[in-house]
Amino acid sequence: MNINLDKMREEILQEIKKRGYESLRYSVLENEKYKGEWENHIDFENGKFYVYSTMGRASVAGKYDFESSLDAKNKFFELLDLTVKINRRSIERNKLPEYSSPLWDK
């Protein structure tokens, strides 16, 4: 499997910008040791892609692994879309969002 991770990272970041998701918390192919709260991650390690979200206190909520870069990207954007929907719904119900973002702040 020959994957250009720099190119993939750039493609993902361009799509994030295209969707207006720059204010979301995410990590794209950085394999960081420190995981922040309420972030969506896509990492590559040992020949597999891992897509997951962190919650409060940076605990991991569900970790998906993929061999296909396309499947991993699709899942990553599914999680970003879900983040926007969940937080917009929280605002509509007069509840606190996970964090502040112009995508859902009033």
C-alpha positions, 0 to 999 in steps of 0.5 A: 500500500503506497499512500501519500499522507501529505497529499491526503492531509492537504485534500482533507484540509481543503475539504474542511475549508470548502465546507466551512468547518475550520472552527471545528476541533480536529486532527488530520494525520498528525498522530498526536500524543495529546488528544484535546477534548471534543476533537475528531481525528483521522490518524494513520498507524501501522498500515491502517487509518483510525477515525475517532472522536474524543469527548470530555477529558479527551476520552475516546468515543468509538474508534474505527479502523480502515484499510481504505483511505477513502472509507476513512475520509468518508467516516471522518467527514461523517463525524464532522457533520455529526458534530455540527448537527449535535451542537446545533440541536443542543443550541436549539434546545437551550443546552450547552454545546460541546464548545463554541463555534460560529457554526452553531453559536447564536 
